Amino acid sequence: MTSRQPSEPHPRQPYQADADDRHDVAIATCEDCGDNFDLANSDPRTRVCAPCWDRSLEAVETAFLDNYAKFGAKAHRTVAEALFRSQALADPDDRKVIGMRIVEEYLNAAQELMALYVALRRRHEQPLLTTFTNFELNAPSVAAFRILTTGRTSDELMRDLQLPTLADVEAARGEIPRKDWRQFAGAVTAVADGIGRVQKVDQGVLLELADGLRQSSALTHKLEWLPDRVMNPDQVALVVLNQRRRVLMTHALAIHEPQLEVFIDAIDKITAASRDLIWLYLHVRDTLALEEQQTDTASGPQRGPQQGQKWGRA
Ligand SMILES: [Zn+2]
């Protein structure tokens, strides 16, 4: 992948306007493959063509997912749990702030599990990293996710992602080590459980809050300063100024310890689901690659993809 200087003020590689083109289309030369490409919809500093860019994303996909499973996903749980522990000693106002930040971690974790699901589902159309990093939690994306996942069994979810189902694994039970079988079954269950927790993201004020948090982080514990606005003593509100509509929006959230415990539990389940979903995907991909190798090297057609180390570690 091409390294970039984020603060670079000017294009390092000057782009030439194509002299033959009357419309003065900006053309650049790809640093990776040497082909010319159109800069029409890109930053003029872009140095690689779209196909090379996609290939470079695919090249780092496994490492990215592996890192995210071990570190990035868990980060939301780490932060939320640390906040939860600290709120026991905090005064009531600080507890509201901490509560709001825990809910924010729930929203972050939920967004990433949805992003991962959608990215895996579209992996044959677009690099996984592109879908994953561009995914935004909002009303349309949550509605679309609901249509994909509501009322689905864990096996139906796996089938939707083109991953093996529990029924597939059950059928291969005699061929795979018991430890692998248990890990696989546990992962499939964890993914379904995490997806169930994510589906609650459009309840109450959560979606408006997710939207508001992209624009503001200003919290308030009182609303008497705004006309016709009231807030319960146990609530904290996010203040968002909508300049286009010329309104001050406030999204109030009640902070109760039992409610926060529900969020902590949800973050735990969601981050476990993200980790296990990545494990399933990488494991299955490695296994398929191994089978292909074996099919290539083994003699005779009797060694089909259904045999051998179907679910074994690669
Ligand atoms: Zn290229």
Residues whose N, C-alpha, C, O or C-beta is under 5 A from the ligand:
A	BS01	ZN	C30 D32 C33 G34 C49 C52
